[in-house]
Amino acid sequence: MQLPYIPADVPFTGDQKAWLAGFLGGLNTRLAMPSTGTAPTSAVAEQPASSDGGVPSQNVYGSQTGTAEWISEQVESVARSHAVDPVRRDLDALDITALSAVRRLLVIASTYGVGGMPDNAELFWRALAAPDAPRLEGMYYGVLALGDSIYDGFCQAGKNIDARPAELGATRVVDRTDCGVDFEALSDAWVTHAVPALASVDIDDAPASTTLTTSASAEPEASEAPRASDDQPRPPAANARGTRTKSPWNRKNPYPATIVANTLLSGPTSDKEVRHLVISLGDSGIEYQPGDGISIAPVNDADLVDLIIARLGVSPDTMITDRKAERTLQDALSRQYEISTPSKYLVDYVAQRSRDPELTHLTSTGDREALDAWLGGKDVLDLLDVDQTLTISPEELLAELRPLQHRVYSISSSPVAHVGTVHITMATVRYRSGERQRGGVCSTYLADRRPEGTRVEVFISANKSFRLPADDTRTIMIGPGTGIAPFRSFLHERSARGARGANWLFFGDRNRVRDHLYADEVEQFVTDGLLDRLDLAFSRDQEHKVYVQDRMREQGADLFAWLSDGAHLYVCGDATRMAHDVDAALHEIVAEHGGMSAEAAQDYVDDLKRAKRYLRDVY
């Protein structure tokens, strides 16, 4: 079957041609697809130009947790006020073969983990970076990059996407801005400059690049969240219809919610400590959907705060000026700064001022892997104690620390089945290092210091990239360990709504007796007929370790049949190994049971991603 051809003399703008090419390309894929072969590609249903005759543009985003998508909505609103008609879509929905016909392009790109592309930008970047990518003379563009400066490769996805079009001949009309976790002011400034700059481009006589003078990281460094994939704080939540509501509760104004349950979920003999928490939303009016996360503002461990203050040799009541506010040093270290994980600024500061040869050597050689290994398990106090002769004032210390950042947890409840509450499934992190007991900042705060009846500051972190499909669509859910959290939400939601689509859950952990999270609920889902298939993998219950990816391979024929029947596949949990192993197993299953080559299997899985039928929430 021939690929669609659009004559050069048709009376369409370049952006209309780009849309039409993408639509026909998707339709062509559907028509060419054999009955057991390639997964369908969803056609883009949004036309670039509307009837009011505004300037057409492409407004695209690469987003792992929803922040870039949320900002793209702000771009869309501002664009319309400048008589620009934007087509808003994720990067993977932008057809690379039609990209050369695009004349105006704004990109908002987040970075996943250590310099990686978010899931919905991987395919686009692969095509854009390829040696045979199309030339882009005549395209005018700008990029907003999002990231977390705790990771190497800060904003690297946005940097890559910003550089490549210029290499292919495109013209940058606004300089890239790199945003950290405090992104609002920088992103607002970029949008304010980028939209009119793009709107003013005369395609026949384009102006020189418009420069937005903004520091590449003009915000304090933020601490790590428990999710390595969580490149940004997530945006405001969406309501039951999927549209955003402007909530007064956000990162800068969290809601003081009450904990109504805080119970141990794992067995008493388990070597893990997994807890189930129920948080009341009270009269907040907060809304959420299955797939969303909840952000919780932690408070640092009081013992560690006291030890650091003692090391500084000052009183806990020492007054300091913190972000234009007067507060005690104890309050600042308890609530405002990250002290469990040293910032790279503090590491460099101590290395420059200390007499420790090992640290000085590690920082001077630029061997990041060796430095990370050395820093493993160390906190701010450990850095200060590298050189006992080192003296540092409270003001000097605070200047080298990152702000204490909220932590995001996948919501494990359904807003329909668990009205007025949010549930989370939390693994408490505890370890011993350097003769001191350590722990995760937020997990130990919740486990040890937030019993029932106490309050925590929260706000919803929307994740539109991890949503349930239509009620009659099959779902395959792969979530070992605490990765089961969103799937508990999915199952309760589907049960409450009477959804007819079949459900298949893969769950695993170490021991069935000790670690089968929500075992009674899961068994009830099976009994009630809601959960059609259940495959369990408890790695330590037999001589040879068995994981969820092994169960996938065992059920490969049926799994591929479900996918061929239109099922949506979801993965949640560990990004370091599990997500990679599951992805590899999926490719093998598609190749084996679909009778495909490795290359064809890759195309099949890529099409699942384009169709939003292979979604991940990994951390």
ROMAR-663722 format. One record per residue (C-alpha): residue number from 0; residue in three letters; z, x, y. Coordinates in steps of 0.05 Angstrom, whole numbers, plus 5000, padded with zeros to 4 digits. Example, Ala and Ser with C-alpha at 12.3 -4.5 7.8 and 13.67 -1.06 7.14 Angstrom:
! residues 2
<0; ALA; <5156; 5246; 4910>> <1; SER; <5143; 5273; 4979>> 
END
This chain:
! residues 619
<0; MET; <5000; 5000; 5000>> <1; GLN; <4980; 5028; 5068>> <2; LEU; <5032; 5040; 5122>> <3; PRO; <5027; 4993; 5182>> <4; TYR; <4983; 5017; 5238>> <5; ILE; <4991; 4996; 5311>> <6; PRO; <4928; 5006; 5353>> <7; ALA; <4938; 5048; 5416>> <8; ASP; <4906; 4995; 5461>> <9; VAL; <4952; 4936; 5443>> <10; PRO; <4985; 4907; 5506>> <11; PHE; <5056; 4929; 5488>> <12; THR; <5103; 4979; 5520>> <13; GLY; <5123; 5042; 5482>> <14; ASP; <5191; 5013; 5465>> <15; GLN; <5159; 4948; 5440>> <16; LYS; <5113; 4990; 5396>> <17; ALA; <5173; 5028; 5370>> <18; TRP; <5208; 4963; 5352>> <19; LEU; <5146; 4934; 5319>> <20; ALA; <5134; 4997; 5279>> <21; GLY; <5205; 4996; 5254>> <22; PHE; <5200; 4922; 5236>> <23; LEU; <5134; 4930; 5199>> <24; GLY; <5159; 4993; 5165>> <25; GLY; <5219; 4956; 5138>> <26; LEU; <5175; 4897; 5117>> <27; ASN; <5127; 4946; 5083>> <28; THR; <5186; 4976; 5044>> <29; ARG; <5206; 4907; 5020>> <30; LEU; <5135; 4889; 4998>> <31; ALA; <5125; 4956; 4963>> <32; MET; <5192; 4954; 4926>> <33; PRO; <5188; 4944; 4851>> <34; SER; <5235; 4894; 4820>> <35; THR; <5282; 4947; 4793>> <36; GLY; <5266; 5002; 4842>> <37; THR; <5281; 5018; 4914>> <38; ALA; <5334; 4979; 4950>> <39; PRO; <5309; 4936; 5007>> <40; THR; <5310; 4963; 5077>> <41; SER; <5335; 4913; 5129>> <42; ALA; <5285; 4902; 5184>> <43; VAL; <5308; 4909; 5256>> <44; ALA; <5311; 4839; 5285>> <45; GLU; <5321; 4856; 5358>> <46; GLN; <5260; 4861; 5403>> <47; PRO; <5264; 4913; 5459>> <48; ALA; <5239; 4873; 5517>> <49; SER; <5262; 4803; 5538>> <50; SER; <5224; 4752; 5579>> <51; ASP; <5255; 4773; 5645>> <52; GLY; <5210; 4834; 5648>> <53; GLY; <5265; 4887; 5654>> <54; VAL; <5255; 4961; 5639>> <55; PRO; <5257; 4970; 5563>> <56; SER; <5302; 5023; 5532>> <57; GLN; <5334; 5042; 5466>> <58; ASN; <5410; 5043; 5465>> <59; VAL; <5432; 5075; 5399>> <60; TYR; <5497; 5098; 5369>> <61; GLY; <5525; 5139; 5312>> <62; SER; <5594; 5114; 5296>> <63; GLN; <5644; 5125; 5240>> <64; THR; <5700; 5080; 5263>> <65; GLY; <5668; 5036; 5316>> <66; THR; <5683; 5073; 5381>> <67; ALA; <5611; 5095; 5395>> <68; GLU; <5587; 5025; 5378>> <69; TRP; <5637; 4996; 5426>> <70; ILE; <5615; 5042; 5482>> <71; SER; <5543; 5023; 5467>> <72; GLU; <5562; 4951; 5482>> <73; GLN; <5588; 4974; 5550>> <74; VAL; <5521; 5010; 5561>> <75; GLU; <5485; 4946; 5545>> <76; SER; <5525; 4907; 5596>> <77; VAL; <5515; 4958; 5651>> <78; ALA; <5441; 4965; 5633>> <79; ARG; <5427; 4892; 5645>> <80; SER; <5457; 4897; 5714>> <81; HIS; <5405; 4950; 5729>> <82; ALA; <5347; 4907; 5704>> <83; VAL; <5343; 4947; 5639>> <84; ASP; <5330; 4910; 5573>> <85; PRO; <5365; 4953; 5520>> <86; VAL; <5354; 4949; 5446>> <87; ARG; <5421; 4966; 5415>> <88; ARG; <5424; 4991; 5343>> <89; ASP; <5454; 5046; 5302>> <90; LEU; <5416; 5112; 5296>> <91; ASP; <5395; 5101; 5224>> <92; ALA; <5359; 5038; 5244>> <93; LEU; <5315; 5077; 5292>> <94; ASP; <5249; 5093; 5257>> <95; ILE; <5235; 5167; 5265>> <96; THR; <5160; 5157; 5256>> <97; ALA; <5160; 5111; 5318>> <98; LEU; <5207; 5154; 5359>> <99; SER; <5151; 5188; 5396>> <100; ALA; <5132; 5120; 5426>> <101; VAL; <5202; 5111; 5456>> <102; ARG; <5205; 5126; 5530>> <103; ARG; <5278; 5114; 5548>> <104; LEU; <5335; 5130; 5501>> <105; LEU; <5411; 5133; 5508>> <106; VAL; <5452; 5159; 5450>> <107; ILE; <5527; 5153; 5438>> <108; ALA; <5545; 5197; 5379>> <109; SER; <5613; 5210; 5347>> <110; THR; <5629; 5269; 5303>> <111; TYR; <5655; 5258; 5232>> <112; GLY; <5709; 5307; 5209>> <113; VAL; <5690; 5380; 5220>> <114; GLY; <5625; 5376; 5258>> <115; GLY; <5591; 5325; 5213>> <116; MET; <5547; 5266; 5229>> <117; PRO; <5576; 5196; 5222>> <118; ASP; <5551; 5156; 5162>> <119; ASN; <5503; 5113; 5203>> <120; ALA; <5470; 5174; 5236>> <121; GLU; <5459; 5219; 5175>> <122; LEU; <5390; 5194; 5158>> <123; PHE; <5366; 5196; 5230>> <124; TRP; <5391; 5267; 5239>> <125; ARG; <5360; 5291; 5174>> <126; ALA; <5292; 5265; 5198>> <127; LEU; <5301; 5290; 5270>> <128; ALA; <5321; 5360; 5247>> <129; ALA; <5263; 5365; 5198>> <130; PRO; <5207; 5414; 5212>> <131; ASP; <5157; 5357; 5213>> <132; ALA; <5195; 5314; 5264>> <133; PRO; <5148; 5283; 5315>> <134; ARG; <5137; 5313; 5384>> <135; LEU; <5175; 5275; 5438>> <136; GLU; <5139; 5291; 5503>> <137; GLY; <5144; 5230; 5547>> <138; MET; <5213; 5210; 5524>> <139; TYR; <5272; 5212; 5572>> <140; TYR; <5342; 5211; 5545>> <141; GLY; <5416; 5225; 5551>> <142; VAL; <5473; 5235; 5501>> <143; LEU; <5547; 5219; 5503>> <144; ALA; <5585; 5258; 5450>> <145; LEU; <5652; 5237; 5420>> <146; GLY; <5699; 5279; 5379>> <147; ASP; <5770; 5305; 5368>> <148; SER; <5783; 5375; 5393>> <149; ILE; <5833; 5390; 5337>> <150; TYR; <5773; 5401; 5291>> <151; ASP; <5723; 5458; 5291>> <152; GLY; <5656; 5431; 5311>> <153; PHE; <5684; 5389; 5368>> <154; CYS; <5630; 5338; 5387>> <155; GLN; <5581; 5377; 5345>> <156; ALA; <5541; 5315; 5323>> <157; GLY; <5528; 5296; 5395>> <158; LYS; <5512; 5368; 5413>> <159; ASN; <5460; 5371; 5357>> <160; ILE; <5428; 5305; 5376>> <161; ASP; <5427; 5326; 5449>> <162; ALA; <5392; 5393; 5435>> <163; ARG; <5339; 5371; 5385>> <164; PRO; <5298; 5322; 5428>> <165; ALA; <5292; 5376; 5482>> <166; GLU; <5265; 5424; 5430>> <167; LEU; <5213; 5371; 5413>> <168; GLY; <5191; 5362; 5485>> <169; ALA; <5235; 5306; 5510>> <170; THR; <5266; 5307; 5580>> <171; ARG; <5341; 5301; 5590>> <172; VAL; <5355; 5256; 5650>> <173; VAL; <5431; 5263; 5648>> <174; ASP; <5473; 5320; 5621>> <175; ARG; <5513; 5310; 5558>> <176; THR; <5587; 5294; 5566>> <177; ASP; <5635; 5313; 5509>> <178; CYS; <5694; 5266; 5502>> <179; GLY; <5758; 5277; 5464>> <180; VAL; <5809; 5225; 5444>> <181; ASP; <5822; 5206; 5516>> <182; PHE; <5750; 5184; 5524>> <183; GLU; <5751; 5124; 5570>> <184; ALA; <5747; 5157; 5639>> <185; LEU; <5693; 5207; 5617>> <186; SER; <5652; 5156; 5580>> <187; ASP; <5655; 5107; 5638>> <188; ALA; <5631; 5161; 5686>> <189; TRP; <5574; 5179; 5639>> <190; VAL; <5552; 5107; 5631>> <191; THR; <5555; 5097; 5707>> <192; HIS; <5508; 5156; 5718>> <193; ALA; <5464; 5152; 5656>> <194; VAL; <5440; 5080; 5661>> <195; PRO; <5413; 5083; 5732>> <196; ALA; <5384; 5153; 5719>> <197; LEU; <5345; 5125; 5660>> <198; ALA; <5326; 5061; 5696>> <199; SER; <5297; 5101; 5754>> <200; VAL; <5251; 5142; 5711>> <201; ASP; <5178; 5130; 5729>> <202; ILE; <5143; 5143; 5663>> <203; ASP; <5080; 5166; 5700>> <204; ASP; <5118; 5211; 5749>> <205; ALA; <5187; 5225; 5720>> <206; PRO; <5239; 5261; 5762>> <207; ALA; <5274; 5325; 5744>> <208; SER; <5337; 5321; 5702>> <209; THR; <5396; 5287; 5736>> <210; THR; <5459; 5328; 5727>> <211; LEU; <5526; 5295; 5716>> <212; THR; <5578; 5349; 5732>> <213; THR; <5633; 5337; 5682>> <214; SER; <5676; 5385; 5644>> <215; ALA; <5654; 5388; 5571>> <216; SER; <5724; 5372; 5548>> <217; ALA; <5761; 5350; 5611>> <218; GLU; <5819; 5319; 5575>> <219; PRO; <5881; 5346; 5539>> <220; GLU; <5871; 5363; 5467>> <221; ALA; <5894; 5308; 5419>> <222; SER; <5931; 5317; 5354>> <223; GLU; <5903; 5302; 5287>> <224; ALA; <5907; 5232; 5259>> <225; PRO; <5921; 5223; 5184>> <226; ARG; <5847; 5206; 5175>> <227; ALA; <5802; 5267; 5179>> <228; SER; <5744; 5219; 5191>> <229; ASP; <5776; 5186; 5250>> <230; ASP; <5737; 5222; 5304>> <231; GLN; <5761; 5173; 5357>> <232; PRO; <5812; 5120; 5372>> <233; ARG; <5780; 5055; 5352>> <234; PRO; <5759; 5003; 5403>> <235; PRO; <5789; 4934; 5415>> <236; ALA; <5786; 4887; 5356>> <237; ALA; <5736; 4831; 5345>> <238; ASN; <5754; 4758; 5335>> <239; ALA; <5738; 4715; 5274>> <240; ARG; <5666; 4705; 5299>> <241; GLY; <5655; 4780; 5305>> <242; THR; <5653; 4782; 5381>> <243; ARG; <5700; 4827; 5420>> <244; THR; <5759; 4797; 5456>> <245; LYS; <5791; 4835; 5513>> <246; SER; <5861; 4847; 5487>> <247; PRO; <5915; 4871; 5534>> <248; TRP; <5943; 4913; 5476>> <249; ASN; <5909; 4980; 5469>> <250; ARG; <5922; 5054; 5463>> <251; LYS; <5950; 5058; 5534>> <252; ASN; <5988; 4993; 5527>> <253; PRO; <6009; 4984; 5454>> <254; TYR; <6043; 4921; 5430>> <255; PRO; <6117; 4928; 5410>> <256; ALA; <6111; 4896; 5341>> <257; THR; <6169; 4882; 5293>> <258; ILE; <6170; 4908; 5222>> <259; VAL; <6189; 4851; 5176>> <260; ALA; <6182; 4888; 5110>> <261; ASN; <6184; 4961; 5090>> <262; THR; <6185; 4969; 5014>> <263; LEU; <6170; 5023; 4963>> <264; LEU; <6105; 5006; 4927>> <265; SER; <6099; 5064; 4879>> <266; GLY; <6145; 5069; 4818>> <267; PRO; <6213; 5103; 4823>> <268; THR; <6191; 5161; 4779>> <269; SER; <6125; 5172; 4814>> <270; ASP; <6114; 5239; 4848>> <271; LYS; <6083; 5200; 4906>> <272; GLU; <6117; 5156; 4957>> <273; VAL; <6073; 5098; 4975>> <274; ARG; <6102; 5043; 5018>> <275; HIS; <6080; 4972; 5036>> <276; LEU; <6095; 4952; 5107>> <277; VAL; <6089; 4883; 5139>> <278; ILE; <6084; 4882; 5215>> <279; SER; <6092; 4818; 5254>> <280; LEU; <6042; 4806; 5310>> <281; GLY; <6089; 4756; 5342>> <282; ASP; <6060; 4721; 5403>> <283; SER; <6014; 4779; 5420>> <284; GLY; <5950; 4741; 5408>> <285; ILE; <5923; 4802; 5371>> <286; GLU; <5865; 4787; 5324>> <287; TYR; <5833; 4829; 5270>> <288; GLN; <5784; 4826; 5213>> <289; PRO; <5784; 4854; 5142>> <290; GLY; <5761; 4926; 5147>> <291; ASP; <5797; 4940; 5212>> <292; GLY; <5853; 4990; 5221>> <293; ILE; <5918; 4988; 5258>> <294; SER; <5939; 5045; 5304>> <295; ILE; <6012; 5063; 5307>> <296; ALA; <6045; 5107; 5359>> <297; PRO; <6095; 5154; 5323>> <298; VAL; <6158; 5188; 5348>> <299; ASN; <6170; 5260; 5329>> <300; ASP; <6226; 5280; 5283>> <301; ALA; <6290; 5288; 5323>> <302; ASP; <6314; 5349; 5284>> <303; LEU; <6249; 5387; 5299>> <304; VAL; <6255; 5368; 5372>> <305; ASP; <6326; 5395; 5376>> <306; LEU; <6306; 5460; 5342>> <307; ILE; <6249; 5472; 5391>> <308; ILE; <6294; 5457; 5451>> <309; ALA; <6346; 5505; 5423>> <310; ARG; <6292; 5558; 5414>> <311; LEU; <6273; 5550; 5487>> <312; GLY; <6347; 5559; 5506>> <313; VAL; <6351; 5500; 5553>> <314; SER; <6386; 5433; 5556>> <315; PRO; <6354; 5372; 5524>> <316; ASP; <6364; 5337; 5592>> <317; THR; <6321; 5388; 5629>> <318; MET; <6276; 5348; 5674>> <319; ILE; <6202; 5364; 5672>> <320; THR; <6141; 5334; 5706>> <321; ASP; <6095; 5306; 5653>> <322; ARG; <6030; 5273; 5674>> <323; LYS; <6057; 5258; 5743>> <324; ALA; <6120; 5227; 5712>> <325; GLU; <6190; 5255; 5712>> <326; ARG; <6223; 5255; 5644>> <327; THR; <6272; 5295; 5602>> <328; LEU; <6246; 5351; 5558>> <329; GLN; <6275; 5315; 5498>> <330; ASP; <6236; 5252; 5514>> <331; ALA; <6172; 5291; 5526>> <332; LEU; <6177; 5328; 5460>> <333; SER; <6197; 5265; 5423>> <334; ARG; <6143; 5218; 5447>> <335; GLN; <6089; 5254; 5487>> <336; TYR; <6069; 5318; 5451>> <337; GLU; <6045; 5339; 5383>> <338; ILE; <6096; 5389; 5354>> <339; SER; <6083; 5385; 5279>> <340; THR; <6014; 5417; 5284>> <341; PRO; <6005; 5474; 5333>> <342; SER; <5946; 5469; 5381>> <343; LYS; <5894; 5525; 5381>> <344; TYR; <5916; 5537; 5453>> <345; LEU; <5987; 5551; 5432>> <346; VAL; <5962; 5596; 5376>> <347; ASP; <5921; 5637; 5425>> <348; TYR; <5978; 5638; 5475>> <349; VAL; <6029; 5664; 5425>> <350; ALA; <5980; 5715; 5397>> <351; GLN; <5968; 5743; 5467>> <352; ARG; <6041; 5748; 5484>> <353; SER; <6072; 5765; 5418>> <354; ARG; <6078; 5831; 5380>> <355; ASP; <6059; 5800; 5313>> <356; PRO; <6002; 5843; 5285>> <357; GLU; <5980; 5791; 5233>> <358; LEU; <5971; 5734; 5283>> <359; THR; <5938; 5780; 5334>> <360; HIS; <5890; 5805; 5281>> <361; LEU; <5873; 5734; 5257>> <362; THR; <5857; 5708; 5327>> <363; SER; <5818; 5770; 5348>> <364; THR; <5772; 5770; 5288>> <365; GLY; <5751; 5697; 5296>> <366; ASP; <5761; 5684; 5221>> <367; ARG; <5777; 5610; 5227>> <368; GLU; <5785; 5600; 5152>> <369; ALA; <5837; 5656; 5147>> <370; LEU; <5873; 5630; 5209>> <371; ASP; <5875; 5559; 5182>> <372; ALA; <5905; 5585; 5116>> <373; TRP; <5958; 5623; 5155>> <374; LEU; <5974; 5562; 5197>> <375; GLY; <5980; 5517; 5136>> <376; GLY; <6048; 5481; 5137>> <377; LYS; <6069; 5513; 5203>> <378; ASP; <6093; 5474; 5263>> <379; VAL; <6106; 5492; 5336>> <380; LEU; <6175; 5521; 5320>> <381; ASP; <6143; 5568; 5269>> <382; LEU; <6095; 5593; 5322>> <383; LEU; <6151; 5607; 5371>> <384; ASP; <6190; 5644; 5318>> <385; VAL; <6132; 5691; 5302>> <386; ASP; <6163; 5736; 5354>> <387; GLN; <6237; 5726; 5366>> <388; THR; <6234; 5766; 5430>> <389; LEU; <6183; 5719; 5460>> <390; THR; <6210; 5677; 5517>> <391; ILE; <6174; 5616; 5541>> <392; SER; <6194; 5562; 5591>> <393; PRO; <6189; 5487; 5576>> <394; GLU; <6131; 5481; 5626>> <395; GLU; <6093; 5538; 5594>> <396; LEU; <6102; 5508; 5525>> <397; LEU; <6081; 5438; 5544>> <398; ALA; <6019; 5465; 5578>> <399; GLU; <5995; 5491; 5510>> <400; LEU; <6009; 5428; 5469>> <401; ARG; <5965; 5368; 5453>> <402; PRO; <5986; 5297; 5469>> <403; LEU; <6019; 5260; 5411>> <404; GLN; <5964; 5215; 5384>> <405; HIS; <5969; 5149; 5348>> <406; ARG; <5955; 5147; 5274>> <407; VAL; <5906; 5096; 5243>> <408; TYR; <5919; 5060; 5178>> <409; SER; <5871; 5014; 5141>> <410; ILE; <5896; 4943; 5143>> <411; SER; <5911; 4915; 5074>> <412; SER; <5922; 4842; 5094>> <413; SER; <5877; 4783; 5109>> <414; PRO; <5883; 4747; 5176>> <415; VAL; <5870; 4682; 5139>> <416; ALA; <5918; 4693; 5081>> <417; HIS; <5972; 4731; 5120>> <418; VAL; <5973; 4694; 5186>> <419; GLY; <6007; 4729; 5243>> <420; THR; <6020; 4795; 5206>> <421; VAL; <5987; 4861; 5190>> <422; HIS; <6000; 4897; 5124>> <423; ILE; <5990; 4971; 5112>> <424; THR; <5992; 5014; 5050>> <425; MET; <6020; 5081; 5069>> <426; ALA; <6029; 5146; 5031>> <427; THR; <6090; 5183; 5058>> <428; VAL; <6075; 5257; 5067>> <429; ARG; <6132; 5304; 5050>> <430; TYR; <6133; 5379; 5034>> <431; ARG; <6175; 5440; 5041>> <432; SER; <6153; 5503; 5078>> <433; GLY; <6190; 5562; 5107>> <434; GLU; <6259; 5539; 5083>> <435; ARG; <6252; 5473; 5121>> <436; GLN; <6234; 5403; 5098>> <437; ARG; <6171; 5377; 5132>> <438; GLY; <6134; 5312; 5134>> <439; GLY; <6076; 5272; 5163>> <440; VAL; <6092; 5253; 5235>> <441; CYS; <6078; 5179; 5228>> <442; SER; <6090; 5168; 5154>> <443; THR; <6161; 5196; 5156>> <444; TYR; <6174; 5160; 5222>> <445; LEU; <6157; 5094; 5188>> <446; ALA; <6189; 5110; 5121>> <447; ASP; <6255; 5139; 5146>> <448; ARG; <6267; 5111; 5216>> <449; ARG; <6233; 5043; 5219>> <450; PRO; <6270; 4995; 5173>> <451; GLU; <6261; 4920; 5175>> <452; GLY; <6277; 4891; 5243>> <453; THR; <6257; 4952; 5283>> <454; ARG; <6197; 4957; 5328>> <455; VAL; <6135; 5000; 5330>> <456; GLU; <6080; 5006; 5382>> <457; VAL; <6013; 4983; 5355>> <458; PHE; <5943; 4962; 5372>> <459; ILE; <5883; 4942; 5329>> <460; SER; <5828; 4992; 5316>> <461; ALA; <5765; 4953; 5301>> <462; ASN; <5715; 4979; 5249>> <463; LYS; <5651; 4938; 5252>> <464; SER; <5619; 4988; 5205>> <465; PHE; <5663; 4965; 5147>> <466; ARG; <5656; 4890; 5141>> <467; LEU; <5652; 4840; 5085>> <468; PRO; <5583; 4813; 5068>> <469; ALA; <5564; 4739; 5065>> <470; ASP; <5609; 4697; 5020>> <471; ASP; <5556; 4691; 4966>> <472; THR; <5542; 4766; 4962>> <473; ARG; <5570; 4810; 4907>> <474; THR; <5617; 4867; 4926>> <475; ILE; <5633; 4932; 4890>> <476; MET; <5696; 4964; 4916>> <477; ILE; <5717; 5036; 4899>> <478; GLY; <5786; 5053; 4925>> <479; PRO; <5833; 5100; 4888>> <480; GLY; <5904; 5111; 4913>> <481; THR; <5917; 5082; 4982>> <482; GLY; <5842; 5071; 4987>> <483; ILE; <5856; 5003; 4956>> <484; ALA; <5883; 4980; 5023>> <485; PRO; <5820; 4948; 5054>> <486; PHE; <5800; 4919; 4987>> <487; ARG; <5866; 4882; 4980>> <488; SER; <5847; 4853; 5048>> <489; PHE; <5777; 4837; 5024>> <490; LEU; <5801; 4802; 4961>> <491; HIS; <5854; 4760; 4996>> <492; GLU; <5803; 4741; 5049>> <493; ARG; <5751; 4721; 4999>> <494; SER; <5802; 4681; 4960>> <495; ALA; <5826; 4644; 5022>> <496; ARG; <5755; 4629; 5044>> <497; GLY; <5732; 4607; 4974>> <498; ALA; <5677; 4658; 4974>> <499; ARG; <5631; 4652; 4914>> <500; GLY; <5605; 4723; 4911>> <501; ALA; <5628; 4764; 4851>> <502; ASN; <5677; 4821; 4861>> <503; TRP; <5684; 4887; 4823>> <504; LEU; <5741; 4936; 4836>> <505; PHE; <5747; 5009; 4815>> <506; PHE; <5818; 5034; 4824>> <507; GLY; <5852; 5097; 4801>> <508; ASP; <5913; 5142; 4810>> <509; ARG; <5955; 5188; 4767>> <510; ASN; <5997; 5144; 4722>> <511; ARG; <5989; 5070; 4707>> <512; VAL; <6064; 5056; 4701>> <513; ARG; <6083; 5094; 4764>> <514; ASP; <6022; 5088; 4809>> <515; HIS; <5985; 5023; 4796>> <516; LEU; <5989; 4996; 4867>> <517; TYR; <5991; 4920; 4874>> <518; ALA; <5985; 4914; 4799>> <519; ASP; <6012; 4842; 4796>> <520; GLU; <5966; 4819; 4852>> <521; VAL; <5905; 4852; 4820>> <522; GLU; <5920; 4821; 4753>> <523; GLN; <5928; 4753; 4786>> <524; PHE; <5860; 4762; 4820>> <525; VAL; <5831; 4773; 4751>> <526; THR; <5867; 4712; 4722>> <527; ASP; <5844; 4669; 4779>> <528; GLY; <5772; 4690; 4769>> <529; LEU; <5766; 4722; 4837>> <530; LEU; <5760; 4792; 4809>> <531; ASP; <5702; 4791; 4760>> <532; ARG; <5705; 4864; 4740>> <533; LEU; <5762; 4913; 4741>> <534; ASP; <5757; 4986; 4721>> <535; LEU; <5819; 5030; 4723>> <536; ALA; <5824; 5106; 4720>> <537; PHE; <5892; 5138; 4713>> <538; SER; <5879; 5212; 4710>> <539; ARG; <5944; 5235; 4677>> <540; ASP; <5950; 5182; 4623>> <541; GLN; <5907; 5220; 4573>> <542; GLU; <5892; 5291; 4554>> <543; HIS; <5829; 5295; 4595>> <544; LYS; <5832; 5272; 4667>> <545; VAL; <5792; 5210; 4684>> <546; TYR; <5773; 5190; 4754>> <547; VAL; <5738; 5130; 4786>> <548; GLN; <5672; 5166; 4786>> <549; ASP; <5678; 5173; 4711>> <550; ARG; <5688; 5098; 4704>> <551; MET; <5627; 5087; 4749>> <552; ARG; <5584; 5129; 4702>> <553; GLU; <5611; 5091; 4641>> <554; GLN; <5590; 5025; 4673>> <555; GLY; <5527; 5054; 4704>> <556; ALA; <5478; 5004; 4675>> <557; ASP; <5518; 4944; 4701>> <558; LEU; <5532; 4978; 4767>> <559; PHE; <5458; 4990; 4779>> <560; ALA; <5443; 4918; 4758>> <561; TRP; <5493; 4893; 4810>> <562; LEU; <5460; 4936; 4864>> <563; SER; <5391; 4910; 4843>> <564; ASP; <5419; 4840; 4851>> <565; GLY; <5439; 4855; 4923>> <566; ALA; <5511; 4877; 4916>> <567; HIS; <5545; 4914; 4973>> <568; LEU; <5582; 4978; 4954>> <569; TYR; <5645; 5001; 4991>> <570; VAL; <5685; 5065; 4985>> <571; CYS; <5753; 5079; 5016>> <572; GLY; <5800; 5138; 5008>> <573; ASP; <5799; 5214; 5006>> <574; ALA; <5740; 5245; 5042>> <575; THR; <5752; 5316; 5017>> <576; ARG; <5734; 5306; 4943>> <577; MET; <5734; 5234; 4921>> <578; ALA; <5681; 5208; 4969>> <579; HIS; <5635; 5266; 4951>> <580; ASP; <5645; 5256; 4876>> <581; VAL; <5633; 5181; 4881>> <582; ASP; <5570; 5193; 4921>> <583; ALA; <5545; 5243; 4869>> <584; ALA; <5559; 5194; 4813>> <585; LEU; <5522; 5139; 4850>> <586; HIS; <5460; 5182; 4856>> <587; GLU; <5463; 5199; 4783>> <588; ILE; <5471; 5126; 4763>> <589; VAL; <5412; 5104; 4805>> <590; ALA; <5368; 5159; 4776>> <591; GLU; <5388; 5146; 4704>> <592; HIS; <5389; 5071; 4702>> <593; GLY; <5335; 5060; 4754>> <594; GLY; <5288; 5109; 4718>> <595; MET; <5279; 5150; 4781>> <596; SER; <5272; 5222; 4799>> <597; ALA; <5328; 5254; 4839>> <598; GLU; <5285; 5247; 4902>> <599; ALA; <5271; 5174; 4889>> <600; ALA; <5345; 5162; 4876>> <601; GLN; <5361; 5195; 4943>> <602; ASP; <5312; 5147; 4977>> <603; TYR; <5344; 5088; 4942>> <604; VAL; <5414; 5107; 4965>> <605; ASP; <5387; 5121; 5035>> <606; ASP; <5358; 5051; 5036>> <607; LEU; <5426; 5022; 5015>> <608; LYS; <5456; 5057; 5075>> <609; ARG; <5402; 5031; 5122>> <610; ALA; <5413; 4961; 5097>> <611; LYS; <5489; 4969; 5108>> <612; ARG; <5500; 4958; 5034>> <613; TYR; <5534; 5026; 5022>> <614; LEU; <5593; 5031; 5069>> <615; ARG; <5650; 5081; 5070>> <616; ASP; <5718; 5086; 5104>> <617; VAL; <5740; 5155; 5082>> <618; TYR; <5792; 5202; 5113>> 
END
